[in-house]
Amino acid sequence: MKHSEATIKKSCKDLLESMKIPYAPSPVYKGKTQSGRFIHAGKPGWPDYTAILPGTEVCPCCSEQIIIQGKFAGLEFKKSHGGKQSPEQKAMQNFIRSSGGIYLLVNSPRVLREYLEGLK
């Protein structure tokens, strides 16, 4: 099934909210001023959403999974067929991952759902 980027983003927003994971859409704006000049606000390549995903470890005293610390996550949404990252997005992916963060390229709601289920 083909999904538009907007459909994927909406499904993932609903999933993050249902799991009570804090997230925020990136403040990016592209458009024209009244005089016709193009403007762009936001860092090129910055992911569509940022989130704090729970980090889990095994508690040494009771062997239960517990949340110890959260991890920064960048979520970049692309349509399911033909969505490609820009060079700036690829550079940001490398930066986030090399800094210890998580970067997910999400071309289906299933991608995010399976990743989050694997954190449990």
PyMOL commands that set and color helices and strands:
alter all, ss='L'
color gray80, all
select helices_A, chain A and resi 5-18+87-98+109-117
alter helices_A, ss='H'
color red, helices_A
select strands_A, chain A and resi 23-25+29-32+38-41+49-58+65-77+102-106
alter strands_A, ss='S'
color yellow, strands_A
deselect
rebuild
show_as cartoon
